Amino acid sequence: TCVGVAPAKRRPEVVSIADFGGVGDGRTLNTWAFRKAVYRIQHRRRRGGTELRVPAGTWLTGSFNLTSHMTLFLARGAVLKATRDAAGWPLVEPLPSYGRGRELPGPRYASFINGNGLRDVVITGDKGVIDGQGEVWWNMWRQRTLQHTRPNLVEFMHSTGIHISNIVLKNSPFWNIHPVYCDNVVVTNMMILAPHDSPNTDGVDPDSSTNVCIEDSYISTGDDLVAIKSGWDEYGIAYGRPSSGITIRRVRGSSPFSGIAIGSEASGGVRDVLVEDCSIFNSGYGIHIKTNVGRGGYIRNVTVDNVRMSGVRSGVRIAGDVGDHPDGRFSQLAVPTVDAVRIRNVWGVGVQQPGSLEGIRNSPFTRICLSNVKLFGGAAWRCRDVRGAALGVHPSPCAELATSFA
């Protein structure tokens, strides 16, 4: 386990949202109560921090910030519910490593729960629920009536010592958990849920962040269960902050897209990733590394070990032609590199296609090594512009990898 990276600290002081006028009747809007409570915690600065407890009930609220040295605790039976009034949702600046909103140019909607420049923040509980009520946002996306990029459910920026555990996240408008420009982040013992037809409801997206641990969680959403990112094309290259030291362990779940993904926005670089002891079922891709000309950056030193798959469309995909661009200013000379990817001890049944390893012309993916990878139920591997080795692979690997490690 790596929960020691950012432990869930006990706080010497506990206050209730009810102390600040909060009403958990499912109708009263509690935005002011949450903002007032956080303001009080921020300015009182109790030594060791303060826990803001949300009792059983349904607590309707708009977007609010957290502060350093605080715990947001959702009791059993507590449901923290996002308002569906999109017109009143605040706007924030686009991320500098994206240059614009991820869906639309310009600003983006603030996340439901967010923090910027914080230290030592815990979101936990006794199986309490954070409900983003995302259907109104999904419908705007489907009908193409969105004005700005949809809000994430939980986002931390420029923060360190973030711990999220023991709660249920459901129906996020967009990505669920998005640590960006962060360090020392733990997501553990979580359940993250959204319908399979909900657009872009990624589970956890570490983005230009270091020392991130995601473990012992169940995720079933409408997009990638976990997607590691580091900025988008020329903006990510200029910002230059990689994602590194990412551990994904004992995660299981289902998605119409990818189980574990890296990219496609990886322009700041991704390195030192460990994925182990995971289970992916009824999904599009099992393991998916994705990039594109114009991204620049690198993806290297990735280890995938002991992953089980069932009912997936493609077991392993490493592709150099995936993802769109923020604008027309990306450079065709910004060619990404993919190097030192080790995939071992992977077993799958009901796998329609074992995988495709398709690099970039004149910039092949290198040191792609498969060992003891057994994927049953489909056709042959597809490969091009890739170099590496394979040992104990079924069905037989393509010629580019048909050598032993010796």
C-alpha positions in Angstrom: 0.0 0.0 0.0 1.1 3.6 -0.4 -1.5 5.4 1.7 1.4 6.8 3.8 2.1 9.2 0.9 -0.8 11.3 2.3 -2.5 9.8 5.3 -6.0 10.6 6.6 -5.1 12.6 9.7 -7.4 12.9 12.7 -8.3 16.5 13.5 -8.4 17.9 17.0 -11.5 20.0 16.2 -14.8 18.8 14.6 -17.6 21.1 13.4 -20.8 20.2 11.6 -22.2 21.9 8.5 -25.4 22.3 10.5 -23.5 24.7 12.8 -23.3 27.1 9.8 -26.9 27.0 8.9 -26.8 23.9 6.6 -30.0 22.0 6.1 -30.0 18.5 4.7 -33.5 18.3 3.4 -32.5 17.9 -0.3 -34.2 21.2 -1.2 -32.4 24.0 0.7 -29.3 25.3 -1.2 -26.4 25.1 1.2 -23.7 26.9 -0.9 -23.4 29.8 1.5 -23.2 27.4 4.5 -20.3 25.4 3.0 -18.4 28.5 2.0 -18.9 30.1 5.4 -17.7 26.9 7.1 -14.5 26.7 5.0 -13.9 30.4 5.6 -14.1 29.9 9.3 -11.7 26.9 9.2 -9.3 28.8 7.0 -9.1 31.9 9.2 -9.2 30.3 12.6 -6.3 28.1 11.7 -6.8 25.5 14.5 -3.5 23.7 15.3 -3.8 20.3 13.6 -6.7 21.3 11.4 -10.4 21.0 11.5 -12.9 18.4 10.3 -16.1 19.6 8.7 -18.6 16.9 9.2 -21.6 16.4 6.9 -24.3 14.4 8.8 -26.8 12.0 7.3 -29.2 13.8 5.0 -29.2 15.2 1.4 -27.2 18.4 1.2 -27.8 20.4 -2.0 -25.1 22.9 -2.8 -23.2 24.7 -5.5 -19.5 24.7 -6.1 -17.2 25.4 -3.2 -13.5 25.5 -2.3 -11.7 23.6 0.5 -8.8 25.0 2.5 -5.5 23.6 3.9 -5.4 21.4 7.0 -9.1 20.4 6.8 -11.1 17.2 6.5 -14.4 17.0 4.7 -16.1 14.0 6.3 -19.3 12.5 4.9 -21.2 10.4 7.5 -23.1 7.3 6.6 -26.3 8.4 4.9 -24.9 11.8 3.9 -25.4 12.8 0.2 -23.7 15.9 -1.0 -25.6 16.8 -4.1 -24.5 19.4 -6.8 -27.1 21.9 -7.9 -28.4 21.3 -11.4 -28.6 25.1 -12.1 -25.8 25.4 -14.7 -26.5 29.1 -15.2 -25.2 29.9 -11.7 -22.1 27.8 -11.9 -18.9 29.9 -11.6 -16.3 30.1 -14.3 -12.5 29.8 -13.9 -9.5 30.3 -16.1 -8.4 27.4 -18.4 -5.5 25.4 -17.2 -2.2 26.8 -18.6 -1.1 23.4 -19.7 -4.2 23.1 -21.9 -4.4 26.7 -23.1 -8.2 26.6 -23.3 -11.1 24.6 -21.8 -10.8 20.9 -22.7 -14.1 20.9 -24.6 -14.5 24.5 -25.7 -12.2 27.5 -26.1 -12.1 30.0 -23.2 -12.8 29.5 -19.5 -14.3 26.4 -17.9 -16.8 25.8 -15.3 -15.3 25.5 -11.8 -15.3 22.0 -10.3 -17.9 21.0 -7.7 -15.4 20.7 -4.9 -12.0 22.3 -5.5 -8.8 23.6 -4.0 -5.8 25.6 -5.2 -2.5 25.9 -3.5 -3.5 23.8 -0.6 -1.7 21.4 1.8 -2.9 18.5 3.9 -6.5 18.1 2.7 -8.7 15.0 3.3 -12.0 14.0 1.8 -13.3 10.9 3.5 -16.3 9.4 5.3 -18.3 6.4 6.2 -19.5 5.6 2.7 -21.1 9.0 2.2 -22.0 10.0 -1.4 -21.0 13.0 -3.6 -23.5 13.2 -6.4 -22.7 15.5 -9.3 -26.2 15.2 -10.8 -24.4 15.2 -14.2 -27.3 14.4 -16.5 -28.1 18.0 -17.2 -24.5 18.5 -18.3 -24.4 15.3 -20.3 -27.5 16.4 -22.1 -26.0 19.8 -23.0 -23.0 18.0 -24.4 -25.2 15.7 -26.5 -27.3 18.6 -27.7 -24.3 20.7 -28.4 -25.6 23.6 -26.2 -22.6 23.7 -23.8 -21.3 27.3 -23.3 -18.0 26.2 -21.6 -16.2 23.0 -20.6 -18.1 21.0 -18.1 -17.1 20.9 -14.4 -15.2 18.1 -12.8 -16.5 16.6 -9.6 -13.3 17.1 -7.5 -10.2 19.0 -8.6 -7.1 20.1 -6.8 -4.5 22.4 -8.3 -0.9 23.2 -7.1 -1.6 21.2 -3.9 0.2 18.6 -1.9 -0.9 16.0 0.7 -4.3 15.2 -0.7 -6.2 12.1 0.6 -9.5 10.9 -0.8 -11.1 7.7 0.6 -14.1 5.8 1.7 -16.8 7.6 -0.1 -18.9 7.1 -3.3 -18.7 9.5 -6.2 -21.5 9.3 -8.8 -22.8 11.1 -11.8 -20.0 13.5 -12.3 -20.6 16.2 -15.0 -17.1 15.5 -16.5 -14.0 13.9 -15.0 -14.5 12.7 -11.4 -11.1 13.3 -9.6 -8.6 15.6 -11.2 -5.4 16.3 -9.3 -3.4 18.8 -11.6 0.0 20.2 -10.8 -0.1 18.3 -7.5 2.2 16.2 -5.4 1.6 13.4 -2.9 -2.0 12.3 -3.7 -3.8 9.2 -2.4 -7.1 7.9 -3.7 -8.1 4.7 -1.9 -11.1 2.6 -1.0 -13.3 4.5 -3.4 -16.4 3.7 -5.5 -16.8 5.9 -8.6 -19.9 5.4 -10.6 -21.5 6.8 -13.8 -23.6 5.3 -16.6 -21.7 3.8 -19.4 -23.3 6.2 -21.8 -22.3 9.3 -19.8 -19.7 11.3 -21.8 -16.2 11.8 -20.5 -16.8 10.8 -16.9 -13.2 9.5 -16.3 -12.7 8.1 -12.9 -9.3 9.5 -11.8 -7.1 11.6 -14.0 -3.7 12.5 -12.5 -2.5 15.4 -14.6 1.0 16.9 -14.4 1.3 15.4 -10.9 3.8 13.4 -9.0 3.6 10.7 -6.3 0.0 9.7 -6.9 -1.4 6.4 -5.5 -4.7 5.0 -6.7 -5.6 1.8 -5.0 -8.3 -0.6 -3.7 -11.1 1.0 -5.6 -14.0 0.1 -7.9 -14.7 2.3 -10.9 -17.5 2.0 -13.5 -18.0 5.1 -15.7 -18.6 6.3 -19.2 -14.9 6.8 -20.0 -11.4 5.8 -18.9 -11.2 4.4 -15.4 -7.8 6.0 -14.8 -6.2 8.3 -17.3 -2.7 9.8 -16.7 -2.2 13.1 -18.4 0.3 16.0 -18.6 -1.0 18.8 -20.8 -2.1 19.3 -24.3 0.1 19.9 -27.3 2.1 23.2 -27.4 0.6 24.4 -24.1 1.6 21.2 -22.3 5.1 21.3 -23.9 5.5 25.0 -22.8 4.3 24.3 -19.2 6.6 21.3 -19.0 5.4 19.6 -15.9 5.4 15.8 -16.3 3.4 13.2 -14.4 5.6 10.8 -12.6 5.6 8.3 -9.8 2.1 7.1 -10.5 0.9 3.8 -8.8 -2.3 2.1 -9.7 -3.0 -1.0 -7.6 -6.0 -3.3 -7.0 -8.4 -1.2 -9.1 -11.2 -3.1 -10.8 -14.0 -1.8 -13.0 -15.7 -1.5 -16.3 -15.8 1.2 -19.0 -16.8 1.4 -22.7 -13.4 3.0 -23.3 -10.1 2.2 -21.4 -9.4 0.5 -18.1 -6.0 2.0 -17.6 -5.0 4.8 -20.0 -1.9 7.0 -20.5 -2.7 10.1 -22.6 -3.7 11.2 -25.0 -2.8 14.6 -23.5 0.8 13.8 -22.3 2.8 16.7 -23.8 4.6 17.4 -20.5 5.8 13.8 -20.3 4.7 10.7 -18.3 7.3 8.5 -16.6 7.6 5.9 -13.8 4.2 4.3 -13.8 3.3 1.1 -12.0 0.0 -0.7 -12.7 -0.5 -4.0 -10.8 -3.1 -6.4 -9.6 -6.0 -4.8 -11.5 -9.1 -6.3 -13.0 -10.9 -4.9 -16.1 -14.1 -6.3 -17.5 -16.8 -5.4 -20.0 -14.6 -2.6 -21.4 -13.3 -1.2 -24.7 -9.5 -1.4 -24.1 -7.7 -3.0 -21.2 -4.4 -1.1 -21.3 -4.3 1.9 -23.6 -1.3 4.1 -24.2 -2.3 6.9 -26.6 -0.5 9.9 -28.2 -0.3 11.7 -31.5 2.0 13.8 -33.7 1.8 17.4 -32.2 1.8 16.1 -28.7 5.6 16.1 -28.1 6.6 14.9 -24.7 7.4 11.3 -23.8 5.9 8.2 -22.2 8.5 6.0 -20.6 9.2 3.5 -17.9 5.8 2.0 -17.6 5.3 -1.4 -15.9 2.0 -3.3 -16.0 2.0 -6.5 -14.0 -0.7 -9.0 -13.1 -3.8 -7.6 -14.8 -6.9 -9.7 -15.5 -9.4 -8.9 -18.3 -12.7 -10.3 -19.4 -15.1 -9.2 -22.1 -12.8 -6.5 -23.5 -12.7 -5.4 -27.1 -8.9 -5.0 -27.2 -6.5 -6.1 -24.6 -3.5 -3.9 -25.2 -3.3 -0.8 -27.4 -0.3 1.4 -27.8 -1.1 4.0 -30.5 0.4 7.1 -32.1 -2.6 8.4 -33.8 -5.1 9.1 -31.0 -6.6 12.4 -29.8 -7.5 15.8 -31.2 -5.7 19.2 -30.9 -6.6 22.4 -29.0 -6.1 24.5 -32.1 -4.1 24.7 -35.3 -0.9 26.0 -33.7 0.6 22.6 -32.8 3.8 21.6 -34.5 4.1 18.6 -36.8 7.7 18.4 -35.5 6.5 17.8 -32.0 6.7 14.0 -32.2 6.2 12.1 -28.9 8.4 9.2 -27.9 7.2 6.0 -26.2 9.9 3.9 -24.6 10.4 1.1 -22.0 6.9 -0.2 -21.6 6.8 -3.6 -19.8 3.6 -5.6 -19.8 3.7 -8.9 -18.0 1.5 -11.5 -16.4 -1.7 -10.4 -18.1 -4.5 -12.9 -18.6 -7.8 -12.4 -20.4 -10.8 -14.2 -21.7 -13.4 -13.0 -24.1 -10.9 -10.6 -25.7 -12.0 -9.8 -29.2 -8.6 -8.6 -30.4 -5.4 -9.1 -28.3 -4.0 -5.8 -29.2 -2.4 -3.3 -31.5 1.1 -1.7 -31.1 1.2 1.0 -33.8 3.9 3.6 -33.5 4.6 6.8 -35.5 6.3 6.6 -38.9 9.9 7.5 -38.6 9.6 7.5 -34.8 8.9 3.9 -33.7 7.9 3.1 -30.2 10.9 1.3 -28.6 11.5 -1.3 -25.9 8.0 -2.5 -25.8 8.3 -5.8 -23.9 5.6 -8.4 -23.4 6.0 -11.3 -21.0 3.5 -14.0 -20.1 0.6 -12.2 -21.8 -2.3 -14.7 -22.5 -5.3 -13.2 -24.2 -8.0 -15.7 -25.5 -10.9 -15.2 -27.8 -9.9 -13.1 -30.8 -7.8 -12.5 -33.8 -4.1 -11.7 -34.2 -1.9 -8.8 -33.0 -1.4 -5.7 -35.2 1.9 -4.0 -35.2 3.9 -1.4 -37.0 6.6 1.1 -36.2 7.4 -0.7 -33.0 10.4 -2.4 -31.6 10.7 -4.7 -28.6 10.5 -8.3 -27.5 8.0 -10.9 -26.4 8.1 -14.1 -24.4 5.2 -16.4 -23.6 2.6 -14.4 -25.5 -0.7 -15.9 -26.8 -1.8 -15.5 -29.5 1.7 -15.4 -31.1 3.1 -11.9 -31.2 3.7 -10.0 -34.4 7.1 -10.2 -36.0 8.3 -6.9 -34.6 8.2 -8.5 -31.1 8.9 -12.1 -32.0 12.2 -12.4 -30.2 13.2 -13.5 -26.8 14.5 -11.2 -24.1 17.9 -12.8 -24.4 
